[in-house]
Amino acid sequence: MAKTFTWAEVSRHNTNKDCWLLINGKVYDVTKFLGEHPGGEDVLVFATGKDSTPEFEEVGHSATAKKRMEEFYLGDIDTSTGEHIPSVPPPEKLQTNTFERQIMQFFLPLIVLIIALALALRFYTR
């Protein structure tokens, strides 16, 4: 019989040292998988604190990936408590993501420009 967790229990596991996800009503402890995730660990940590089903389904995970999830399965969410489970990230996560996005929007073009200048300089000095 599967263990059941309240949303309050699940939502406390929201860091890269302790990361639980709620997908399709099932609770997964993906902490040990963070370093292996093809999309990076930040994607999974960002998915905590809400129902991650829409994002999981949107990506279109392979059958192999879905099968592998079984090794991280802890139990089911207890829906009888009537707890509200957010479907969007908490505001503090949105702010962090926005700040990180702003940094990337500045540095990524700068890095590309530096590489392009270095290649042009190398090409023209030969």
N, C-alpha and C positions, 0 to 999 in steps of 0.2 A: 504494500500500500504506500502510495506517495505521501511524503510529508507536505503539509500546507504551511504557508508563510503569510503573515499579514503584510500589507503594503508598507507599514511602518518598519517592519524588520528588513524587508528587501531594500528600501530606499536608503538605509544607513550604510550600505556597502557600495560606496560611490567614489572610490579612489583607485589609483593604479596599484595600490598594495592590497586592496580588498574590493573586487569589482564583480557585482552581480547584475544580471540583466533579466528583464521580464519580456519574454517573447511568446506570443500566442498563449498567454495564461500560464506559462511554465517559467520557473526560476532556474537560472543558470549561473554558476560561479565560474567566470571566465578569467579569473586572476592569473592562473598559470598559463593561459593561452595568449595573454596580452602581447608578449614579445614575438609570437609566431603569426599574429593576425596580419594578413597581406595588406590591409588598409592602415596598419599602424595601431598602436595602443590607444592613441588619443581618440580615435573613432569610437572605440568601445567604452572608454571612460565617459566620453560625452553622451553616450547612449544611456547612462545610468540616471536614476531619478525620474524616470517616466516609463510608459509602456513603449518599448522599442520595436514593436511589431511592424509598424508602417515602414520604418527605415530598413529593417531587416528584409522585408518583402520587396521593397523598392530596388534594392541592390541586385536582387536575383541570384541568390546563393545557389551553388551547385548542389546536386543530390549528395555528393560526397561531403560537402561542408555541413549539410543538414544532418547527415548520418553521424558526423564527428561530434555534433552538439550533444549527443547522448552521453558522452563521457563527462560533460560538465553539468548535467542535469541534477538539480537538488530536490525539486518538488514543484508543487503548484501554488498559485496565488489563491488565497482565501477570499473569495468574492462575497461571502456571507456577511462580512463585517460592514459592508456599505462604504468602505473607505474610497475616497476619490483618488483615482490613479491618473496623474497628469499624462497627457499625450504629447506635450511639448516640453522642452527642457526648462528647468527652473531659471528664473531671470539671471542669477549669478553665472550660470553656464553660458547663457547667451552673451553676456557682457565679456566674459573671457574669450569666447570665440570671436567676437567682434574685434577685440583688441588684437588678438593674434592675426586675424584677417587683415587688419589695417597695417600691421608690421609687414606681413607678406606682400601686401599691395605696394609697399614702398621699396622693400629690399629686393624682391624678385626682379622687377625691371632694372634696378640698379646693377644687380649681378649680371644680368643678360647684357647690359650695355658695356660693362667692364670686359666681359668675355669677348664681345664683338670688337671692341677697340683693340684688345690684345691680339686677336686674330688678324685684324686689318693691319696693325703695326708690323706683325710678323710677315705678312704677305708682301707689304710694300717695302720692307727693308731687305728683302732677299735680292 
